[in-house]
Amino acid sequence: MLQGVQIDLISQERLENMTSMEKIHLILDKVRQGTIVILEKGLEPDEQSKLIEMTMKEILPDDFNGIEMETYPSREEGSFLSRLIGKHSSATRLTVIG
């Protein structure tokens, strides 16, 4: 039987109107269904921590092995001086969760 890959791109606008817990539940629900979730804008560091914490609590012998998350920085690198002194912008970034 041939199976495809389900990918869901979630826009920044959709996430802006959600609480942190709503975002986390949305992501976990989709990943548990086998969907790869791509967030147009990544989660805040505290949201990432909470997502990992909740995932660890849900790992059971019911075939849910957890998640993998990768965040890609935006191409907006700022000025040369900003990069030289190590100042990083909190620019929009893409996050892939599966």
Wavefront OBJ file of the C-alpha trace (Angstrom):
o trace
v 0.000 0.000 0.000
v 1.374 3.397 -1.004
v 1.226 6.115 1.634
v 1.896 9.821 1.217
v 3.206 12.462 3.537
v 0.803 14.953 5.072
v 2.249 18.449 5.584
v 0.412 21.347 7.210
v 1.760 24.895 6.827
v 0.469 27.127 9.621
v 0.647 30.849 8.926
v 1.964 33.477 11.287
v -1.453 35.165 11.258
v -3.198 32.015 12.492
v -0.730 31.565 15.346
v -0.924 35.209 16.446
v -4.521 34.736 17.603
v -3.776 31.606 19.646
v -2.578 31.197 23.222
v 0.608 29.238 23.854
v -1.344 26.188 25.011
v -3.615 26.310 21.945
v -0.526 26.317 19.700
v 1.017 23.391 21.572
v -2.183 21.308 21.483
v -2.647 22.052 17.771
v 0.902 20.924 17.003
v 0.730 17.783 19.148
v -2.644 16.755 17.731
v -1.404 17.074 14.162
v 1.904 15.288 14.820
v 0.115 12.421 16.585
v -1.946 12.014 13.391
v 1.295 11.684 11.405
v 1.292 15.197 9.925
v 4.478 17.215 9.528
v 3.791 20.718 10.825
v 5.568 23.746 9.370
v 5.180 26.994 11.285
v 5.719 30.148 9.262
v 6.980 31.771 12.462
v 8.672 29.682 15.097
v 7.534 29.289 18.664
v 8.882 31.427 21.476
v 11.567 29.694 23.595
v 9.138 29.138 26.486
v 6.590 27.637 24.060
v 9.248 25.293 22.651
v 10.130 24.178 26.185
v 6.479 23.554 27.035
v 5.970 21.609 23.775
v 8.921 19.362 24.612
v 7.709 18.944 28.202
v 4.198 17.964 27.106
v 5.584 15.610 24.468
v 7.702 13.812 27.060
v 4.608 13.332 29.240
v 2.680 11.807 26.322
v 5.289 9.265 25.273
v 3.643 5.975 26.104
v 3.737 2.494 24.678
v 0.926 3.529 22.288
v 3.260 4.057 19.302
v 3.807 7.781 19.988
v 7.577 8.147 19.951
v 7.742 11.898 20.397
v 8.605 14.770 18.082
v 11.523 16.197 16.169
v 11.797 19.944 15.783
v 14.105 22.008 13.579
v 14.130 25.796 13.390
v 15.609 27.673 10.453
v 16.677 31.318 10.837
v 15.356 33.937 8.481
v 17.521 35.287 5.704
v 17.426 38.745 7.268
v 20.888 38.831 8.771
v 21.006 42.471 9.803
v 23.923 44.802 9.350
v 27.559 43.787 9.360
v 28.062 45.576 12.686
v 25.154 43.709 14.286
v 26.623 40.387 13.183
v 30.109 41.403 14.307
v 29.036 42.177 17.880
v 26.820 39.096 17.985
v 23.490 40.889 18.107
v 20.817 38.576 16.744
v 17.426 39.764 15.643
v 14.277 37.914 16.578
v 13.292 37.786 12.930
v 10.654 35.427 11.651
v 11.916 31.892 11.348
v 10.545 28.679 9.905
v 10.013 25.717 12.237
v 9.401 22.154 11.069
v 7.910 19.680 13.558
v 7.280 16.023 12.863
l 1 2 3 4 5 6 7 8 9 10 11 12 13 14 15 16 17 18 19 20 21 22 23 24 25 26 27 28 29 30 31 32 33 34 35 36 37 38 39 40 41 42 43 44 45 46 47 48 49 50 51 52 53 54 55 56 57 58 59 60 61 62 63 64 65 66 67 68 69 70 71 72 73 74 75 76 77 78 79 80 81 82 83 84 85 86 87 88 89 90 91 92 93 94 95 96 97 98
